[in-house]
Amino acid sequence: MTEDRQNRRYPQNLQGVLQLAIDAGSGAEGPAPVEAISEERSAWLRKALADVCKEQMDEVEQMKQCLAFLNKEEVNGEGDGEDEDERESVFELLSDLCENLDNARDLMVLGGLDVCVSKYLCHAQSRLRWNAAQLIAVCAQNMPQVQAHLLKISALPKLLQLTDSDPHPTVRVKALYAVSCLVREQDTGLEAFLSHDGFSMLMRGMQSEHEKLQTKSAFLLVNLLTSHPEHKDTVVSMGMVQQLVSVLRAPHSPFHEHVLGALCCLVEDCVKGLTDCRDPSLGLDELLRLRARELHGKEESREEVEFCERLRMACFCGHQPDDHVMDR
């Protein structure tokens, strides 16, 4: 295999790249000898590359125009319905453009994320707040450079505050989405999240009346504790087990599947989590038996029943579950 790598000829220019693609498409065994491409094909390639560059440049120009509009003073100082509609459309266009990672980076360089954080996360209109949070999330996904910039300009505390207390549920959900994009697989973001008591925010999210916020809060909790099990003791010491069991005692909701998943996560390799679940005053054993009986045979509740059984085995049958809770 080492000899194959040494003998392999890697393309050194665009002509070589094109030839490599042709060879791969031909299905021929072994690399074909590199030959000069024809003038016609060379001209086609140059045009294709020019079109790609032009399209990218056009997108940057679109983003510049969008930012010029977002920076413009609003009608009557606070905006009217038509002006808000236009700004919302601008945010939607930017979110579409920034699905392209290069555009997300360019928007950061152009100052677009600064505008989102300084002006629109605190905007009086809820739809502009949640559109700003959505754009931040799109740009931050899998982009360490963008994540670092957003953390530097203190986006995370504002997003946590919106998640925790904004009066509009969509704003809270979109803000939590942006928080997730800044802290998952991001050590600096996680440190900032912890310094702002982020786990307490997730607990309150799971206790809210909005199912989507409850579900996403539970999902992020399980993800963070699965990736960073060293924080389980901290979370358990906050009374998380008692709070989650209390949520389970509310009228049944599909969200309870995620609550049970979080409890399974908290008892794995965490003695205090296991001890808290076994506390007779919680009545968890009987609650899990009852829930499993109620949902038995319902295909849509199959995973919730499995979580009930896994949690009972871990807490009340003398041994830990065999497999780790899924990263849901």
C-alpha angles and dihedrals in degrees: 000000000000089000090051091054092049092050094045113107113220118204114256098191144015092278089057092048091053092048091049090054091050091050092049092050094049093063090222120158112252128355117311117228113270111250130184111266119235122262090246093054092043090053091049091051093049091050092048091051091046090052091051092050091046092050091050090049090049090054091052089051090050090053091049090053091047092052092047088057094046090050092050118108112261124245110271088000094282105050133247131240096273093046091050091050090054093048091049090052090050091053091049091052092049091049090052092048093047093058078086105080093216090056091049090055092046091051089054091051091048091055096250096132091050089056091050093052100040100038114016107037086065096038118137091234114077095210090058091048093053093043089054090050090048092052091049090052093049092050095044098051110114091342111117092180092055092042091053091050093050091049090049093055091049098249093147099065090050092049092048090051091050091048091050104043116006110131092223116075094210091056090051093050094047092046090052089050089055091046089053091052090053100047109032111096088353115110096191091048092049091051090053090046091053093046089057093049092252095169090060088053090054091050091053089047090057089050093052125106095242113093096202091053090046092052096046092047091053091045092053092045092054092044094052094045092047091052094039109029090167087081096058094093090052092052094045091050088059089065094256094148093054092046094050093048088051089054090052090057091061118094108297118275133173085244089072089078088068092046089055090048089054091050091050088053092050095054096049110100090342115109095189092051090052092047092050092051090051093053103124091216090068093057089210097151093058092042091055092047091050094047093049091051092049093051099037112129095015106123093202089057098046095112092047090054090049090053090050091053093044092051092048091050091050097046109028110022100062102253142068122257114267098234134040121255111267120259094248 
